[in-house]
Amino acid sequence: MKRVLIGGGTGFIGTRLSNLLKDSGYTVTIISRMPGLGRVTWHEVEKHGIKEPTTAIVNLCGQNVLDPTRRWTPGFKQNVWNSRINTSASLVRAISHASPELKPEVFINISGVSNYKPDNKKVYTEYDECKKYDYMSELCIEWEKAATIDKSLGVRNVKLRTGVVLGREGGMIKSLYLPFFFGAGGPVCEGNQPLPWIHIDDLCELIMFSIENKNVDGVLNAVAPDIITNKDFAKAFGRALWRPALIPLPEFVVNFMFSQERAVLLTTGAKIEPKRTIETGFKYQYPKIYDACRSESKLFLF
Ligand SMILES: NC(=O)c1ccc[n+]([C@@H]2O[C@H](COP(=O)([O-])OP(=O)(O)OC[C@H]3O[C@@H](n4cnc5c(N)ncnc54)[C@H](OP(=O)(O)O)[C@@H]3O)[C@@H](O)[C@H]2O)c1
């Protein structure tokens, strides 16, 4: 039996991934803070480790950084940090202690693209060196470190640096849907900042591709090959909804709403190429921004 354990599998990406894996014949067990059918808790993983033969472990856990209802307090920052670093470290420990018949073939950890310092000119690939330059970059770098498995264990270790995930049920599209629907959408600031992005179906397919292909290992940029700006996204999403997208969200409003340290996720960006991802042979279903927006523009979720 092919079994996948998904940390944070109850979330936006996790729900779509679980459905894809189940439709493809996998048994999915979710690791959650809340017990339930088809779930194990983080506490159980910490205490008992991996209990059944497992094909792959995927970590998608993380407190939503851009939750507008939460102030950027030291306590909230700690939640953001712990929900990523501690869960990845806990899975690495469970894998290290698992007996050979239970050990997964691959551990896949998702993180963000803040490793790459915002720059409107340079195009980054997975081969570029990354150094800490602010809180978000430190978070991404430490997250990848926490998700690192000792090579001697023989478990493939895929680290997905993921751009903004475009899907109707969550993330940026869910937050922006109503303003765009009522014709009040537009770019963030002047909109010239790069916006690395990926369609949710491509991200989930890339995770399944990483599970099934033994040549896939190491860092992969989980971004679409179409390098765009925030303004390009606003235009494409507006067009997909048959609406204008001309009203910019001023920088001072974004900084006021989120506080500057996390607002950089919206007001700045880097140009990122998925060089290694393409080298693995992965094929995108939505390489172009308009097609991605079009496919996730329906009003109702059913
Ligand atoms: N969405 C994007 O555009 C995007 C882009 C780049 C990277 N990512 C990363 O991808 C991962 C998944 O994203 P998503 O949009 O699917 O996230 P999501 O829906 O907001 O949440 C994922 C799961 O994380 C768990 N979680 C939330 N807060 C937690 C906390 N304080 N402590 C422990 N667990 C917590 C929850 O599971 P339980 O409630 O079941 O415990 C939740 O279902 C995140 O790490 C995110 O940073 C997302």
The ligand as an ORCA input file, in Angstrom:
! r2SCAN-3c Opt
* xyz 0 1
  N      -0.487     29.541      0.375
  C       0.571     30.091     -0.201
  O       0.467     30.961     -1.095
  C       1.955     29.634      0.208
  C       3.075     30.120     -0.481
  C       4.352     29.700     -0.115
  C       4.504     28.836      0.965
  N       3.400     28.405      1.633
  C       3.587     27.537      2.792
  O       2.915     26.316      2.562
  C       2.411     25.803      3.790
  C       0.934     25.488      3.594
  O       0.255     26.646      3.159
  P      -1.350     26.746      3.224
  O      -1.710     27.983      2.502
  O      -1.949     25.443      2.850
  O      -1.527     26.991      4.792
  P      -2.828     27.015      5.730
  O      -4.006     26.520      5.018
  O      -2.905     28.377      6.350
  O      -2.372     26.069      6.942
  C      -1.728     24.844      6.838
  C      -1.897     24.040      8.107
  O      -0.915     24.431      9.085
  C      -1.414     24.076     10.390
  N      -1.176     25.203     11.316
  C      -1.647     26.460     11.204
  N      -1.215     27.213     12.244
  C      -0.463     26.396     13.015
  C       0.244     26.564     14.243
  N       0.279     27.732     14.860
  N       0.908     25.504     14.738
  C       0.891     24.304     14.112
  N       0.218     24.067     12.969
  C      -0.437     25.101     12.420
  C      -2.924     23.835     10.268
  O      -3.193     22.450     10.474
  P      -4.038     21.925     11.780
  O      -4.993     22.998     12.159
  O      -4.715     20.693     11.258
  O      -3.034     21.623     12.818
  C      -3.224     24.231      8.822
  O      -4.213     23.459      8.217
  C       2.676     26.876      4.857
  O       3.822     26.524      5.574
  C       2.946     28.124      4.042
  O       3.847     29.018      4.673
  C       2.126     28.771      1.282
*
